[in-house]
Amino acid sequence: MSTASLAVEHRPLPFRCRAGLNWRASGAGRIVSDTVTGRHHELSADEAALLEWLTDRPSLRILAQRYNQRFAPRRIETAQLQLLLARLHEAGLIESTARGPTDSLWRRRQEQRSRERRWAWTRLLAFRVPMGRPAWCLEPLRPVADCLFSRLGLLIAIGCWIAGAMAITGAPARFVQELPRLAWLGQPDMAVTLLIALALIKTLHEVAHGLAATRFDVRVREAGVLFLFFTPCLYCDVSDAWRLADRRARMMIGAAGVLAEITLAALAAIVWRFAEPGLLSVLAMNTMVLASLGTLLVNLNPLVRFDGYYLLSDATETANLAERGRRAATRLLTRPFYRADTNEPPESRALACYGLASQAYLAVMLGGFLWLVISVSRTWHLEALGWMLVGVIGASVLAGPLRRLTTLLAAPRKPGRFRTGRLFFGATLAALLIGVFVAVPCPRRIDAKAIVALVEPATICVTHAGRLIETTPLGSHLVRGDVIARLENPATAQLVASARAELKARQEEVRLLESLRESDPLAAAQLPTAKAAIASARGLLDEALADSERLTLRAPRAGIVMASPLNEPSASLTSEARPDLDPSLLSPEHRGRWLELGTPLCVVADPNEVEIELFIDERVATDLAPGQRVRVALDQREGRFAIACITQIASHYDSLLFRGEKDRAGSGPQRQPWEQSSTRVARATLTADQADQASMHWGGLGRARIEAGTEPLASQLLGWLRRNFSVR
């Protein structure tokens, strides 16, 4: 070591600990509050010790000796000691003795402001607009705060929670029926009530934080509006709560907003229970849902810096939880490729897992927000603006990690810290995995709902409204043309009788005119008109007889009569529904009932000839083709699978199971609730040599998996995202 280096190590340091710092123990380290800048710093045990030792201006050699004695067997070198001192100086906790403290603080503050202005664009997704200090309105409410955050106030809140729970459990059916639906957000009146409820809830939330801080003599630094993902919400800065030594008091300040929202939800539940249907009931329901679900899913989430994050930080006595978790996760991930400093304290596995979880959650939130930006821009035909905004947001998000990476690479370190061989192997393996993910084709499978369908079934529907007078029992074997049911319609019968009487009268008139034609010239002139009237009357009679014939329902094919899954007697009958009636309209109990036009009556088919119908999403139907194999798992055959082959894909919604003759008015079978308008139907024929085909009963439900060729995993993932996350 040179003489100059020895002189530097033995020279007293021109630094000292700054005045105006408040100290509080936090685990093995300390939390330092800067009363000038209002910032809070968490120091490890070695950093806190160095800061304390700087009060008597020691030299680097003395600091190293003290460090090695207190933290043995750990050792520290001069370069590492200088790096720790540089961090303390950058944080503003030590100052130079060469100049006055005022000049040092002013210069550091100017540098900090300049740095914040340069990097302000990286905080686009979360920035604050302060509105001032709310002390002028919180101090007069101190008696209220003392009462609310006391044992009596807690007991009253618990009583409200119990009463609210009883109000909901007292009317569960009404609660489920009146729950807000996502589709209602598009309705102007519902959107207005939701916004009113949200404004009321968040205002109360922040007021509760301020009152709790006032109760424990903590200064509320400021209040204002926080724009999180460009969404405005209120905020209340109670960061001075770190100065409290009592952990329960800090947790009470952090949980005040959550407790206020839950109490408000309970009060809203009580109002909703006893309010008449109307605006008050809707507003109470919206307040109840937003205050309960919102605070549980958002405010209590410890992965983002909301109330749940600070509660977890206070409960574990871990200040700067997000920063420490990120640092621990970075160390855990880089450990195989980077030799850590032996003087660095070991990181906690739990802290590393928290850092990984929080970063993954933030990445999912960011991805969802960017997807929303792109989708909305496409909806409004502003793709260029949307992609520009996505680029700016992406650059602002990546700027922070790139700065930290640059600082890490530029920091002084011992040679050989990087494990080059492992780093090269890891990079090669990652490149191979990415190549497999992007380029290597993998089997693609499409899931669909399946149902056992009849082959070419004939659905028999009522083709003319009437009263049921004759039916064929279910299970009867029929041939083509056999009668299935007969109906009668008094109006149709009267129309046939009137048409026959009219035809007979016209025929008598023609015979009379023909007998008088030779003696009466006028009768001869009227004869052509009378014959034309006979033709018109015969046409009316044919139409009436055709209507009467439609009252007789015949089998269009040979097969067995089976009940139709589409008929609902309670909806098809004009009289009041009777629960004791058999669901099949062919049962004797239904004779004499009036059936409307288009009512499904039965199905004629061969029950031994079945196939599989697949209900496929319209967005993946283009990827299917006849000949693809299908593996079907039916509920009626638990644990057993059937292999089928696609033979037909409908060009539009066309249920082959319920396809039948439609009446002249275009009426026909109604869709099942699970058959959506964006559904395609594919027909799959069972493969041969299946001895258990007879065990597959018509109407059985199940799931199917279609082998749709091969495609890289990246393309499959993008297709899945487009199908499931699209704005229409």
Beta strands, then each sheet from edge to edge (+ up, - down):
strand 1: 15-17
strand 2: 21-26
strand 3: 29-34
strand 4: 40-43
strand 5: 94-96
strand 6: 126-130
strand 7: 222-228
strand 8: 231-237
strand 9: 441-454
strand 10: 458-461
strand 11: 466-471
strand 12: 477-478
strand 13: 483-488
strand 14: 552-554
strand 15: 559-563
strand 16: 594-595
strand 17: 600-605
strand 18: 610-617
strand 19: 629-634
strand 20: 641-649
strand 21: 679-686
strand 22: 701-712
sheet 1: 1+ 5-
sheet 2: 2+ 3- 4+
sheet 3: 6+ 7- 8+
sheet 4: 9+ 18- 21+ 20- 19+ 22- 9+
sheet 5: 10+ 17- 15+ 12-
sheet 6: 14+ 13- 11+ 16-
end
